[in-house]
Amino acid sequence: MIRLRTVASTGLLVLVVLLVLPPFLMLLVGSFWGGAPGAPGQISLRSYIQAYTSPHTYQVLLNSILISFSKTCLAVVWGVVLAWLVTRTDVPFRRTMEVLIPVPFFIPALFTTFAWILLANPHNGLVNQVLTRVFGPEFSPFNIYSYGGIIFVMALGSTSFVYILTFGAFRGLDPALEEAARACGAGWDKTFVRITLPLVAPALLGASILSFIRGIEAFEGPVLLGTPVGIYVFTNEIYRAITFYDPPQYGVATALGMTVILITFILVFIQWCILGERQYFTITGKGYNPHTIRLRGWRWPAFCVFALYFLLAVVFPVGQLVASSFQRTVGVYGLELMTLDNYRRAFSEEIVLRALQNTLILAIAASSLGVLLSALIAYVTTRTQFWGRRLMELISWLPWTMPGIVLAVGMLWAYLSIPGLSVFYGTLGILLIAFVMKGLPLGVRALSGTIVQVDRELEDCARVHGATWMQTFWSIMLYLIRPGMVAGGMLFAYITVRDLSTPVLLYGYGTEVLSIAMLQFWAESKPQIVSVLAVVMLLLLMILSGAQRWLLIKGEPLEESEAPVDKEVAGQLTGT
């Protein structure tokens, strides 16, 4: 007799397959299809021939590699130095630094890019204005519309990303190994290069490769800073192929998208090969005390490394956008020129109110559906012996390999080519599906880590009292993993609010979100309204962060004496 749990798990697997695989498969099919999505055609290599017989494609490839590699090098150096300072030295205010350094990671790339355009454009950027007044009218060195500008803006967010990924490795490093090197006469510089860095190689390599992948996938910086001056990488070239050509070059876009996916898989494979079976044990059964390195006269210069980064990544961008939202004319500053008219104009625009409403609807819907789906997948893959659990886990991870713009191209092909799905195109439904897909890998990982912390004894108690599998999951498991579900739900909401690359090809009239409205007003040369919307987005993200903290406090685990670990309470929770 087939058990209900097996039927439910099989249904969940079918749902995940239908949700995730069509964009992947149709992206592959579309790259060999001779026509547009949903149009007649035949299998051919025309798209690849058209893409890779053009010298422009190889320039795009070179630009992508050059920009991603350069920003990765800058981010790794800056991020590793900050992680080392916070975990291994007596730099001043290191506890404050530990809290503030990750902040830029949560600031949308769109937000930072707009801000630095206003700060460092060659015509009326605030930084250039200040330098011109100090050094003379001929001194205006910064041009954000350049290779250097793109690399700089992309590196700001990636530095905190590298810091987050390497922080734990530096903190867990046994200082006895460094002290042994010092006892043998090595200086701190040689010890850092020959001992510390090799020991954190797994985290460092992983952070570098993931940072490089994020660079290949980046959309906001290249499209806003590179397109105006003819600097193209894979992401803005895919966007240009679909939106700037008549008719759209869907075949070229899919061929380039498959190249991005191939590069991603190759980089992950390289990481596996380099690490191989090497041993990096630094935490053993022996006790150790992580002594801090005394920087002496270098303490305050080291703190300036953090201060400079925080100014460039947070204070200047946020301050510029807030100030611009009150300016009558962008680039002209003065208290007497401040006004609230920009807010009045922004909220009198129909698209702004519509975009705000759509963003809130999608954030709530994506967080609710996404976290529930993630919890079900995580439960099946970690707590059951279901035959398809490994397949389900693999499929749920696949969206992580697709940049937002490539995912959008794949969904275009799927929802315009598969009969019956075209009704979703241009609706909030296709955006909801896209955001759920994009957040699914992180949601499943977050919930899996929470579920494995719950002892199976609690479920067994409920089953002994006659509770069904569904009652046990709904009343016991979901009750106990509330903190993880809150964090996962907020993750889906963050992705929905801040993302531009995914909805940019999928929205239609009436389904714009805040990021799309910002892009449209920027194209219409209305930077004041863009700044207003950036402030609104920032406030929305702060509200989400505050809501997450409040919900986590409300949902803190019960004290051990109050926890439902006995059979009577488990039975009451399930109503049996």
C-alpha positions in Angstrom: 0.0 0.0 0.0 1.3 3.4 -1.0 1.7 5.7 2.0 0.3 9.2 2.1 3.7 10.6 2.8 5.1 9.0 -0.3 2.3 10.4 -2.5 2.7 13.9 -1.0 6.5 13.8 -1.5 6.1 12.7 -5.1 3.6 15.5 -5.7 6.1 17.9 -4.2 8.9 16.6 -6.5 6.6 17.0 -9.5 5.8 20.6 -8.4 9.5 21.5 -8.0 10.3 19.9 -11.4 7.5 21.9 -13.1 8.6 25.1 -11.4 12.3 24.9 -12.0 13.1 22.8 -15.0 11.1 24.5 -17.9 13.2 27.7 -18.0 16.4 25.6 -18.0 15.3 23.2 -20.7 13.7 25.9 -22.8 16.8 28.1 -22.6 18.8 25.2 -24.0 16.2 24.4 -26.7 15.8 28.1 -27.5 19.6 28.5 -28.2 19.1 25.9 -31.0 15.7 27.2 -32.2 15.6 29.1 -35.4 12.7 31.4 -34.4 11.4 33.6 -31.7 9.7 32.1 -28.5 6.4 30.5 -29.5 7.0 31.1 -33.2 7.6 28.5 -35.9 11.2 27.4 -36.4 13.6 24.5 -36.7 16.6 23.2 -34.8 19.8 24.7 -36.0 23.1 26.2 -34.9 22.3 29.6 -36.3 22.2 31.4 -33.0 25.6 30.1 -31.9 27.1 30.8 -35.4 25.6 34.4 -35.3 26.9 35.0 -31.8 30.4 33.5 -32.1 31.3 34.6 -35.6 31.0 38.2 -34.4 34.2 39.8 -33.1 31.9 41.8 -30.8 31.0 38.7 -28.8 34.7 38.0 -28.0 35.1 41.6 -26.9 32.1 41.0 -24.6 33.7 37.9 -23.2 37.0 39.7 -22.7 35.2 42.6 -20.9 33.3 40.2 -18.7 36.4 38.4 -17.6 38.5 41.5 -17.2 35.9 43.4 -15.1 35.0 40.3 -13.0 38.6 39.4 -12.3 39.6 43.0 -11.5 36.7 43.6 -9.1 37.3 40.2 -7.5 41.0 41.0 -6.8 40.0 44.3 -5.3 37.2 42.9 -3.2 39.3 39.9 -2.0 42.2 42.1 -0.9 39.9 44.6 0.9 37.6 41.9 2.4 40.4 39.7 3.6 42.2 42.6 5.2 39.0 43.7 7.0 38.3 40.1 8.2 41.8 39.7 9.4 41.8 43.1 11.3 38.5 42.3 13.0 39.3 38.7 14.0 43.1 38.7 14.6 44.2 42.2 15.7 43.5 44.9 18.3 42.2 47.4 15.8 40.1 50.1 17.5 36.3 49.6 17.6 36.6 46.1 16.1 33.2 45.0 17.6 31.5 47.9 15.8 33.4 47.1 12.6 32.2 43.5 12.9 28.6 44.7 12.8 29.0 47.5 10.1 31.2 45.8 7.5 28.4 43.4 6.3 25.9 46.3 5.8 26.9 47.1 2.1 26.0 43.5 1.2 22.4 44.3 2.0 22.3 47.5 0.0 20.9 47.0 -3.5 23.4 47.2 -6.3 21.0 49.4 -8.2 21.0 51.8 -5.2 24.8 52.1 -5.1 25.1 52.5 -8.8 22.7 55.4 -9.1 24.3 57.1 -6.1 27.8 56.9 -7.6 26.6 58.2 -10.9 25.4 61.3 -9.1 28.7 61.4 -7.1 31.3 60.8 -9.8 29.8 61.6 -13.2 32.2 63.8 -15.2 29.8 66.7 -15.7 28.3 67.6 -12.3 29.3 64.8 -9.9 29.7 66.1 -6.3 33.2 64.6 -5.9 34.4 66.2 -9.1 32.8 69.6 -8.1 34.7 69.5 -4.7 38.0 68.6 -6.4 37.5 71.3 -9.0 37.0 74.0 -6.3 40.1 72.8 -4.4 42.5 72.2 -7.3 41.2 74.3 -10.1 38.7 74.0 -13.0 40.9 71.6 -15.0 41.0 69.0 -12.2 38.1 66.6 -12.7 39.7 63.2 -12.5 36.7 60.8 -11.9 34.5 59.4 -14.6 32.2 56.7 -13.3 31.3 55.8 -16.9 34.4 53.7 -17.5 36.0 50.3 -16.8 37.4 51.7 -13.6 34.0 53.0 -12.5 32.3 49.7 -13.1 35.0 47.8 -11.3 34.9 50.2 -8.3 31.1 50.1 -7.9 30.9 46.3 -8.2 33.8 45.9 -5.7 32.0 47.8 -3.0 29.3 45.2 -2.5 31.6 42.3 -3.2 34.0 43.4 -0.4 31.4 42.8 2.3 30.5 39.5 0.5 34.1 38.3 0.8 34.3 39.5 4.4 31.2 37.5 5.3 32.6 34.3 3.7 36.1 34.5 5.2 35.3 35.9 8.6 34.6 32.5 10.2 37.8 31.0 8.8 40.0 33.7 10.3 38.2 33.5 13.6 38.6 29.7 13.9 42.3 29.7 13.0 44.5 28.2 15.7 47.1 31.0 16.5 49.6 28.4 17.7 50.6 27.9 14.0 51.3 31.6 13.6 53.1 31.8 16.9 55.4 28.9 15.8 56.3 30.9 12.7 57.0 34.0 14.8 59.2 31.9 17.1 61.2 30.8 14.1 61.9 34.4 13.2 59.2 35.1 10.6 57.7 38.6 10.6 54.0 39.3 10.6 54.0 39.9 6.9 55.7 36.6 6.1 53.5 34.8 8.6 50.4 36.2 7.1 51.4 35.2 3.6 53.0 31.8 4.3 50.9 30.6 7.2 47.6 32.4 7.6 46.5 32.7 4.0 47.2 29.0 3.1 45.3 27.8 6.2 42.2 29.8 5.1 42.6 28.7 1.5 39.2 26.9 1.3 37.2 29.9 2.4 39.4 32.3 0.4 39.1 30.2 -2.8 35.4 29.7 -2.4 34.9 33.5 -1.8 37.0 34.4 -4.8 35.2 32.1 -7.2 31.8 33.1 -5.9 32.8 36.7 -6.2 34.0 36.2 -9.7 30.7 34.5 -10.6 28.8 37.4 -9.1 30.8 39.6 -11.3 29.9 37.7 -14.4 26.2 37.8 -13.4 26.1 41.5 -12.3 23.6 43.5 -14.2 23.0 46.9 -12.6 26.5 48.3 -12.8 27.3 47.2 -16.4 23.9 48.3 -17.8 23.9 51.7 -16.2 27.6 52.5 -16.3 28.8 50.6 -19.3 26.0 50.9 -21.9 26.2 54.7 -22.3 29.9 54.4 -23.3 29.8 51.1 -25.2 31.2 48.8 -22.6 29.3 45.5 -22.8 29.5 42.4 -20.7 27.3 39.3 -21.0 24.4 40.6 -18.9 23.9 44.0 -20.6 24.6 42.4 -24.0 21.8 39.9 -23.4 19.5 42.7 -22.3 20.5 44.8 -25.4 19.9 41.8 -27.7 16.3 41.6 -26.6 15.3 45.2 -26.0 17.4 47.3 -28.4 17.0 45.3 -31.6 13.9 45.0 -33.9 13.2 42.2 -34.1 14.7 41.1 -30.8 17.6 38.7 -31.2 16.3 36.0 -28.9 18.7 33.4 -30.3 21.8 35.4 -29.6 20.5 36.1 -26.1 20.0 32.5 -25.3 23.3 31.5 -26.8 25.1 34.0 -24.6 23.0 32.9 -21.6 24.1 29.3 -22.1 27.7 30.6 -22.1 27.2 32.2 -18.7 25.8 29.0 -17.3 28.7 27.0 -18.7 31.3 29.5 -17.2 29.5 29.1 -13.8 29.8 25.3 -13.9 33.4 25.4 -15.0 34.3 27.7 -12.1 32.7 25.4 -9.6 34.4 22.4 -11.1 37.8 24.2 -10.9 37.1 24.9 -7.2 36.5 21.2 -6.6 39.7 20.2 -8.5 41.9 22.7 -6.7 40.8 21.8 -3.2 40.6 18.1 -3.9 41.4 16.0 -1.0 43.7 18.5 0.7 43.5 18.7 4.5 43.1 22.1 6.2 42.5 21.1 9.8 43.2 24.0 12.2 40.7 23.2 15.0 41.6 20.0 16.8 40.9 18.4 20.2 43.6 20.6 21.8 42.4 23.7 23.4 43.6 27.0 22.1 43.2 30.7 22.8 42.9 33.1 19.8 45.3 35.8 20.9 45.1 39.1 19.1 47.9 40.7 17.3 49.1 44.0 18.7 49.3 46.6 15.9 50.8 49.2 18.1 51.4 52.3 15.9 49.4 50.8 13.1 46.1 50.6 15.0 44.6 53.8 13.8 45.8 53.6 10.2 44.3 50.1 10.2 41.0 51.5 11.4 41.2 54.0 8.5 41.0 51.1 6.1 37.6 50.3 7.5 36.5 53.9 7.7 37.3 54.5 4.1 35.4 51.4 3.0 32.3 52.3 5.0 32.3 55.9 3.7 32.6 54.7 0.1 30.1 51.8 0.4 27.4 53.3 2.7 27.8 56.9 3.9 28.5 58.6 0.6 25.9 56.6 -1.5 23.1 56.8 1.1 23.9 60.5 1.8 23.9 61.4 -1.9 20.6 59.8 -2.7 18.9 61.2 0.4 20.3 64.7 -0.5 19.3 64.3 -4.1 15.7 63.5 -3.2 15.4 67.0 -1.8 17.3 68.9 -4.5 15.6 71.2 -7.0 18.4 70.6 -9.5 20.8 67.7 -9.4 24.4 68.8 -8.9 23.4 72.2 -7.4 23.7 72.1 -3.6 22.5 74.5 -0.9 20.0 74.5 2.0 18.0 77.2 0.3 17.6 74.9 -2.7 16.1 72.0 -0.8 12.4 71.1 -1.5 9.8 68.5 -0.9 8.4 68.9 -4.4 10.3 65.8 -5.6 8.3 63.6 -3.2 5.1 65.3 -4.3 5.9 64.8 -7.9 7.0 61.2 -7.4 3.9 60.1 -5.6 1.6 61.9 -8.1 3.0 59.6 -10.8 0.7 56.6 -11.4 3.6 54.2 -12.1 5.1 54.9 -8.7 2.0 54.1 -6.7 1.4 51.0 -8.9 5.1 49.9 -8.6 5.0 50.3 -4.8 1.7 48.3 -4.6 3.1 45.6 -6.9 6.3 45.3 -4.9 4.5 44.9 -1.6 2.1 42.3 -3.1 5.0 40.3 -4.6 7.1 40.6 -1.5 4.4 39.2 0.7 3.3 36.5 -1.8 6.9 35.4 -2.6 7.9 35.3 1.1 4.8 33.3 2.0 4.9 30.8 -0.8 8.7 30.6 -1.1 9.3 29.8 2.6 6.5 27.2 2.7 7.8 25.5 -0.4 11.4 25.7 1.0 10.3 24.2 4.3 8.5 21.3 2.5 11.6 20.6 0.3 14.0 20.9 3.3 11.8 18.5 5.4 11.6 15.9 2.7 15.3 16.0 1.9 16.5 15.9 5.5 13.9 13.9 7.4 12.5 11.3 5.1 13.8 8.3 3.0 11.8 9.4 0.0 13.3 7.9 -3.2 13.5 11.3 -5.0 14.9 13.4 -2.2 18.4 13.8 -3.8 16.9 14.7 -7.1 14.6 17.2 -5.4 17.6 18.8 -3.6 19.6 19.0 -6.9 16.7 20.6 -8.8 16.1 23.1 -6.0 19.7 24.2 -6.3 19.7 24.8 -10.1 18.4 28.4 -10.1 21.6 29.4 -8.2 23.5 28.8 -11.4 21.5 31.2 -13.5 21.9 35.0 -13.3 18.7 36.9 -13.0 18.8 38.1 -16.6 19.5 34.6 -17.9 16.7 33.2 -15.8 14.4 35.9 -17.3 15.4 34.8 -20.8 14.7 31.2 -19.9 11.3 32.0 -18.5 10.5 34.0 -21.6 11.1 31.0 -23.8 9.2 28.7 -21.4 6.2 30.8 -20.9 5.8 31.9 -24.5 6.6 28.4 -26.1 4.8 25.9 -23.8 1.1 25.8 -24.6 -1.1 27.2 -21.8 1.7 29.2 -20.1 1.6 32.3 -22.3 -1.3 33.6 -20.1 1.2 34.3 -17.4 3.4 36.5 -19.6 3.3 40.2 -18.5 1.4 39.4 -15.3 2.4 39.5 -11.7 2.1 35.7 -11.8 5.3 35.2 -13.9 7.2 37.7 -11.6 6.0 35.8 -8.5 7.2 32.5 -10.0 10.6 34.1 -11.0 11.2 35.5 -7.5 10.3 32.2 -5.8 12.6 30.4 -8.1 15.5 32.8 -7.5 15.1 32.6 -3.7 14.5 28.8 -3.6 18.2 27.7 -3.3 18.9 29.9 -0.3 15.5 29.3 1.3 16.0 25.5 1.2 19.5 25.8 2.6 18.4 28.1 5.4 15.5 25.8 6.4 17.5 22.6 6.1 20.0 24.0 8.6 17.2 24.7 11.0 15.3 21.4 10.6 18.3 19.3 11.3 18.6 20.9 14.7 15.2 19.6 15.8 15.4 16.2 17.5 13.3 13.5 15.9 12.0 12.5 19.3 9.5 15.4 19.2 7.9 14.0 16.0 8.0 10.5 17.4 6.0 11.6 20.4 3.3 13.1 18.2 3.1 9.9 16.1 2.8 7.7 19.2 -0.3 9.8 20.1 -1.8 9.0 16.7 -0.9 12.1 14.7 -0.6 11.8 11.0 2.6 12.8 9.1 0.9 16.0 7.9 -0.3 16.9 11.4 3.2 16.3 12.8 4.8 18.5 10.1 2.2 21.3 10.4 1.9 21.4 14.2 5.3 20.3 15.5 7.9 21.0 12.8 6.7 24.3 11.6 6.1 25.5 15.2 9.7 24.7 16.1 11.5 26.1 13.0 9.7 29.5 13.2 13.0 31.5 13.4 14.4 29.8 10.3 11.1 30.4 8.5 11.1 34.0 9.4 14.7 34.4 8.1 13.8 32.5 5.0 10.7 34.5 4.4 12.5 37.8 4.7 15.2 36.5 2.3 12.5 36.0 -0.4 11.1 39.5 0.4 14.6 41.1 0.2 15.1 39.5 -3.2 11.8 40.7 -4.5 12.3 44.3 -3.3 15.8 44.9 -4.5 16.1 42.8 -7.7 16.2 44.4 -11.2 17.8 41.8 -13.5 15.0 39.3 -13.2 11.9 41.5 -13.8 13.5 43.7 -16.4 12.4 41.3 -19.2 9.3 39.8 -17.6 7.2 42.8 -16.5 4.4 44.3 -18.6 2.3 47.4 -18.4 0.7 47.5 -15.0 3.1 45.0 -13.4 6.1 47.3 -12.8 8.0 47.0 -9.5 10.1 49.7 -7.8 13.3 48.7 -9.4 11.7 48.9 -12.9 10.2 52.3 -12.1 13.6 53.6 -11.0 15.1 52.4 -14.3 12.4 54.0 -16.3 12.7 57.4 -14.6 16.5 57.2 -15.0 16.0 56.7 -18.7 13.7 59.8 -18.7 16.4 61.8 -17.0 14.5 62.3 -13.8 17.3 61.6 -11.2 15.4 63.4 -8.4 12.5 61.0 -8.6 14.9 58.1 -8.9 16.5 59.3 -5.6 13.0 59.5 -4.0 12.3 55.9 -5.0 15.7 54.8 -3.7 14.9 56.4 -0.3 11.5 54.6 -0.4 13.3 51.3 -1.3 15.8 51.8 1.5 13.0 52.5 4.0 11.1 49.4 2.8 14.2 47.3 3.4 14.7 48.8 6.8 11.1 47.9 7.7 11.6 44.4 6.5 14.7 44.1 8.6 12.9 45.5 11.7 10.0 43.1 11.1 12.4 40.2 10.9 13.9 41.1 14.2 10.5 41.6 15.8 9.2 38.3 14.5 12.4 36.5 15.7 12.0 38.0 19.2 8.3 36.9 19.2 9.3 33.5 18.0 12.3 32.7 20.2 12.5 29.1 21.2 10.9 28.2 24.5 13.0 27.6 27.5 13.9 24.0 28.1 11.5 23.6 30.9 8.7 24.9 28.7 9.6 23.1 25.5 7.1 20.6 24.1 9.4 17.6 24.6 6.9 15.3 26.4 4.2 13.1 24.9 1.4 15.1 26.5 2.4 18.4 25.0 3.2 16.9 21.7 -0.3 15.3 21.6 -1.9 18.7 22.5 0.0 20.5 19.7 -1.3 18.1 17.1 -4.8 17.9 18.6 -4.6 14.2 19.3 
